Amino acid sequence: MILYLHGFRSSPDSFKARMMADAMTQRGLADAWACPQLPASPREAIALAMGIARRQLQGADSPRALTVVGSSLGGYYATWLAEQLGCKAVLLNPAVHAPRDLATQVGEHRMYHSDAPFVFRPEYVDELAAIQPARVTQPDRYFLVAATGDEVLDWREMRAHYAGCRQRIVEGSDHGLSDFARWMPEVLDFALGSGHPPPNTISNP
C-alpha cells in the first residue's frame, strides 16, 4: 500500500503522483494507492494523512505494509508519519528543515496545477515546528532519493538527516525530479517490498 503526499502548492496532479498512480493501476493495485489533496495547514494536512494511513493499515499484518511516499514538503510529512506509525517512507527531495524553509513563503500564492489561490499563514510555520522529528529511527524503513541539482533545497542536508538510510543520490536532475521515470521502479520495489535498492548509491544523470 502506498500513500503519496505531494509538496508545497502541489497536488495529486503532479507528474510524479500521476506516474505512480498509473503504475499502481497497471499492477492491479489501484485500491492500494491514495494521494489526497493536502490542506495548506500542516496540522490539517497531517490529520488528513494520518486518517488515510490508519484506514489503509486496517487488517494489515505489519505497519510496514504501508509506505508513505513524500515529495518536498510531503517528505517532511512522510517522515513524521513513519515515525508515528512505524511504516516505511520514501523521501523525494524532502524538506528537512521545513519551518525554516517555509517561513520565507508566508503569504498568498497560486497552486501549481490549477492556479487556485493558496495562502500560507504565519501560524503554519509553528504547526510545522510542532511535528519536526529530531531524528529518524530504524533507518531501514527509509529510502531517500535526493538530486544534487535541486535548485530549491540542499541535498546535503537530506543526505545528512537520513544518514544510515538507503539513499539514491542523483547527480544533477532538479527539485521536481524531472527524470523520475528512471527512479520510479526502484521506488516501487522498495515501497511494495519486491526488492531493495542498493544503499548509498550515487547515480549519474
HELIX and SHEET records of a PDB file:
HELIX    1   1 PHE A   15  GLN A   26  1                                  12    
HELIX    2   2 ALA A   30  ALA A   32  5                                   3    
HELIX    3   3 PRO A   42  LEU A   57  1                                  16    
HELIX    4   4 PRO A   63  ALA A   65  5                                   3    
HELIX    5   5 LEU A   73  LEU A   85  1                                  13    
HELIX    6   6 ALA A   98  LEU A  102  1                                   5    
HELIX    7   7 ALA A  103  GLN A  105  5                                   3    
HELIX    8   8 PRO A  122  ALA A  129  1                                   8    
HELIX    9   9 PRO A  139  ARG A  141  5                                   3    
HELIX   10  10 TRP A  155  HIS A  161  1                                   7    
HELIX   11  11 PHE A  180  LEU A  192  1                                  13    
SHEET    1   A 7 TRP A  33  ALA A  34  0                                        
SHEET    2   A 7 ILE A   2  LEU A   5  1                                        
SHEET    3   A 7 THR A  67  SER A  71  1                                        
SHEET    4   A 7 LYS A  88  LEU A  92  1                                        
SHEET    5   A 7 TYR A 142  ALA A 147  1                                        
SHEET    6   A 7 ARG A 166  VAL A 170  1                                        
SHEET    7   A 7 THR A 201  SER A 203  1                                        
SHEET    1   B 2 GLY A 107  ARG A 110  0                                        
SHEET    2   B 2 PRO A 117  PHE A 120 -1                                        
END                                                                             
